[in-house]
Amino acid sequence: MIIFGNQLVEKGSEKYNILLKRSRETLKRHREKEKIEKEIQVKLKKLANNLDTLKNMNEKIFTTYPNAKEQFADQRFINLKAEVDSSELNKCIKGIYGLLFRNYR
């Protein structure tokens, strides 16, 4: 007899096999969830780094062209932001949604 959770079952019995299978499935789901959470954190860090890069570029442009070229700086920042938003952000968001809903299909 083996204590399985809060139940006393005989090893090799049908109930033991059912409880063992259920335990393995739960552990598998837990590990998949942790893996997905790690992947999401990596993608969010990548997004944060991209935003920091955009802010730094924006500050450089404004310090380099303080008076005469503000319009150029605004347009350049908008263009850079649009490039990053359209490529990296969409890829990351699609990846995150894919990871989140992969297990629910």
N, C-alpha and C positions, 0 to 999 in steps of 0.2 A: 504494500500500500504506500502511496505517495501523496503528500499534500500538494495539491495543484491549486494555487490561489488560496481560496478559503474552503476548498472541497477536498475530501479524502477519496482518492480514486485508485484503482488497481492499475499498475503499469501494464500496458499492452491491451487494455480493455477498449471498447468502442468509445466510451465517454472520455477516456484519457486521450485517445487519438483526436477526437473532436476538439477538446480543450487545447491540445498541443497545436493543432492546425490554426485555430483561432488566435492563439498567442503569437505564432509566427507571422500571420497576416497583419496583426496589429503592429508588431515590430517593424515589418517591411514598410507599412504606411508611415510610421513615425520617421524612419530613416529617409524615405522619399521627401517627406515634408521638410526635414532639416536640410536636405540637399537643395530643394527649391528655395528655401529661405536664404541660403548662402548665395545662390545664383542671383537672387533679387538684390541682395546687399551689394554684390559686385557691380551689378548694372547701375544701381543708385549711386555708388561711389564714382563710377565713370561719368554719370550725368553731372554730379557735383563738380568734378574736375573740369568738365567742359564749360560749366557756368563760370567757374573761377577764371579760366583762360579768357573767356569773353570779357569779363570785368576788367582783367588786367590789360587786355588789348584796348578796351574802351578808355581806360585811364591813360595809357600811352598816347593814344590819338589826341585826347584832349590836352595833355601836357605838351605834346609836340606842336599842335596847331591851336593855340589858345584863343586867338582873336579872329583872324581872317578866314579861317577854314572850319568854322563850327558846323556849317551845313554839310561839308564833306565828311566830317567826323561822324555826324549823326547818320548820314546815309551809309557810311562804311560799317558802322556798328549794326545798323538794321540789316544790311546785307549779310554780315557775318552771323548774326543771330538767326537769320532765316536759313542759312546754309546748315548750321548746326541743328536747328530745330527740325528741319525737314529730313536730314539724314540720320544723325545719331539718335535724336530723341524718338523718332518714329521706330527705328530699329530696336531701341531699348524697350519702348513701350510694347511693341509687338512681342518681343522676347519675354517680357514680364507676363503679359496676358497669356502667351502660349504656355509658359511654365505653370501659371495659376490654374488654367482650365484644362491642362493636359490630362490630369487624373480624373476629371469629372465627365469625360466623354464616354 
